[in-house]
Amino acid sequence: MEGFIEGWDQLAYIFGSLIRPLGSLVFGIMIGWLTTSTFLDAAREWQLKIAIFLGVLGAFICLHIYSGLATTGLFALGAGAAAVFLVVRQMQPAKKKEEKK
């Protein structure tokens, strides 16, 4: 049984070592996009964007210090994917509502 647990730990470490850089890359892209959008849209809710920026960055730093490799990488992938989803959603043209007569 010890061999199975040891093998599982090594497999989880390898998975975490592979996913963490990818998650950090996606997370960095998301933070960069959030920063540039804050500076470009100065008149629109910049306080909220700064609060979100600091909250997500603080969560990433805490996870990086206090949790495992895979947890940090998957959190970063999830946060980056959410930001990509929001960008794609904002780029789509708004649907026009038909006026009823």
Beta strands, then each sheet from edge to edge (+ up, - down):
end
